[in-house]
């Protein structure tokens, strides 16, 4: 009976040592996982801050592009008006030349 009790005691001691060893390993694993969790939180915050910055930069770029597009449209409108005015001037000159040509023909016929 004493030997059986001693054997059970040794077995329980061995199990207790293994359990303590497992507890230490789990504590280390928890410590590592907590560090990774903190790193992930910091990375997540940095990514969110970066997205906000990117959204701000995109907004600025869009506003800048819209301003430039507006300037280009104004310039295009001015060019179209100048082109229409030039075409009108050319039409007037063509009519004057036609009239001059007709006058020349009439004078030639009179001679």
C-alpha positions as CSV (number, residue, x, y, z in Angstrom):
1,X,0.0,0.0,0.0
2,X,2.9,2.4,0.9
3,X,4.6,1.7,-2.5
4,X,1.4,2.3,-4.3
5,X,0.9,5.6,-2.5
6,X,4.5,6.6,-3.2
7,X,4.1,5.7,-6.8
8,X,0.9,7.7,-7.1
9,X,2.7,10.6,-5.3
10,X,5.5,10.5,-7.8
11,X,3.0,10.3,-10.7
12,X,1.1,13.3,-9.3
13,X,4.4,15.2,-8.8
14,X,5.4,14.5,-12.4
15,X,1.9,15.7,-13.6
16,X,2.2,18.8,-11.5
17,X,5.6,19.6,-13.0
18,X,4.3,19.1,-16.5
19,X,1.3,21.3,-15.7
20,X,3.6,24.0,-14.4
21,X,5.8,23.7,-17.5
22,X,2.7,24.0,-19.7
23,X,1.5,27.0,-17.7
24,X,4.8,28.7,-18.2
25,X,4.7,28.0,-22.0
26,X,1.1,29.3,-22.1
27,X,2.2,32.5,-20.2
28,X,5.0,33.1,-22.7
29,X,2.6,32.5,-25.6
30,X,0.1,34.9,-24.1
31,X,2.8,37.5,-23.7
32,X,3.8,37.1,-27.3
33,X,0.2,37.3,-28.5
34,X,-0.4,40.4,-26.4
35,X,2.6,42.0,-28.1
36,X,1.3,41.1,-31.5
37,X,-2.1,42.4,-30.6
38,X,-0.6,45.8,-29.6
39,X,1.4,45.9,-32.8
40,X,-1.7,45.1,-34.8
41,X,-3.6,47.9,-33.0
42,X,-0.8,50.4,-33.8
43,X,-0.7,49.3,-37.4
44,X,-4.4,49.5,-37.7
45,X,-4.4,53.1,-36.3
46,X,-1.6,54.0,-38.7
47,X,-3.5,52.6,-41.6
48,X,-6.6,54.5,-40.6
49,X,-4.6,57.7,-40.3
50,X,-3.1,57.0,-43.7
51,X,-6.5,56.5,-45.3
52,X,-7.7,59.8,-43.8
53,X,-4.6,61.5,-45.2
54,X,-5.1,59.8,-48.6
55,X,-8.8,60.9,-48.7
56,X,-7.6,64.5,-47.9
57,X,-5.0,64.3,-50.6
58,X,-7.5,62.9,-53.1
59,X,-9.9,65.7,-52.2
60,X,-7.2,68.3,-52.8
61,X,-6.2,66.7,-56.1
62,X,-9.8,66.6,-57.2
63,X,-10.3,70.3,-56.3
64,X,-7.1,71.2,-58.1
65,X,-8.2,69.3,-61.2
66,X,-11.6,70.9,-61.2
67,X,-10.0,74.4,-61.0
68,X,-7.8,73.6,-63.9
69,X,-10.7,72.1,-65.9
70,X,-12.7,75.3,-65.2
71,X,-9.8,77.4,-66.5
72,X,-9.5,75.2,-69.6
73,X,-13.2,75.5,-70.2
74,X,-13.1,79.3,-69.9
75,X,-10.1,79.3,-72.4
76,X,-11.9,77.0,-74.7
77,X,-15.0,79.2,-74.6
78,X,-12.9,82.3,-75.4
79,X,-11.2,80.4,-78.3
80,X,-14.6,79.4,-79.7
81,X,-15.9,83.0,-79.5
82,X,-12.7,84.2,-81.2
83,X,-13.0,81.5,-83.9
84,X,-16.7,82.4,-84.5
85,X,-15.7,86.1,-84.7
86,X,-12.9,85.2,-87.1
87,X,-15.3,83.1,-89.3
88,X,-17.7,86.1,-89.3
89,X,-14.9,88.4,-90.4
90,X,-13.9,85.9,-93.2
91,X,-17.5,85.7,-94.4
92,X,-17.6,89.5,-94.5
93,X,-14.3,89.7,-96.5
94,X,-15.6,87.0,-98.8
95,X,-18.8,89.0,-99.5
96,X,-16.7,92.1,-100.1
97,X,-14.5,90.2,-102.5
98,X,-17.5,88.8,-104.3
99,X,-19.0,92.3,-104.6
100,X,-15.7,93.6,-105.9
101,X,-15.5,90.7,-108.3
102,X,-19.1,91.4,-109.6
103,X,-18.3,95.1,-109.9
104,X,-15.1,94.2,-111.9
105,X,-17.2,92.0,-114.2
106,X,-19.8,94.7,-114.7
107,X,-17.0,97.2,-115.5
108,X,-15.4,94.7,-117.9
109,X,-18.7,94.1,-119.7
110,X,-19.1,97.9,-120.0
111,X,-15.8,98.3,-121.7
